[in-house]
Amino acid sequence: MTIINSLARQPTAQDYASPTQFKFSIIKLPKVEYFCTAVNIPGISLGSVRQPTPFRDIPLPGDSITYDTLTMTFMVDENLENYQEIHGWIVGLGFPRGYDEYRNLASAGNDRFPGTTNSVSTEPGKVKYGSTQAGGTYSDATLSILTSKNNPIVEVRFRDLFPTALTGLSYDQQAGDVDYLTATVTFNYKIYDFANVGSSTTSVTTS
């Protein structure tokens, strides 16, 4: 419902969003999320169509939303464990050596993924009617936006997420100061929504 009263249209929160106040949680990558240093809320675009008329063509809203990719940057641990988490996920999806690689990925960690009934209610970003057949090939994720006092205030929930690209690592004996290795992973996903913290439903808000 559109609010007409100008006094009621004033913002209730006047603090600015800080780019450092966030926490990213992804079910399938517990070791990666701990070292996460940057993540984005992907942009979306709707597009438009044009209705021909004898005069000027009339632009109308499109009917298909395009979601930008989700990218996450993380510090690589000394044993490369978090890097191998993503590497193994991508290899399982692409199975370069045999079908067993995909089969092992699909059945790995069944207690943590949307394709099972174990501990489903505690999974971040989990919705009531999620995928029940893909198993470990996908994962849900939640980006929690924090206040200036590090309290979660809103959640961005990603559904059926999977990696599509992982950057390489460059070692250099001639490096001066120690710049610890970082990597960036690109994800695609089915959809993302905003939700109140702890809510089982997502929300759509317009003014």
Buried (B, 14 or more C-beta within 10 A) or exposed (E): EEEEEEEEEEEEEEEEEEEEBBBBBBBBBEBBBEBBEBBEBBEEEEEEEEEEEEEEEEEEEEEEEEBEEBBBBBBBBEEEEBBBBBBBBBBBBEBEEEEEBBEBBBEBBEEBBBBBEEEBEEBBBBBEEBBEEBBBBBBBBBBBBBBEEEEBBBBBBBBBBBBEEBEEEEEEEEEEEEEEBBBEBEBBBBBBBBBEEEEEEBEEEEE
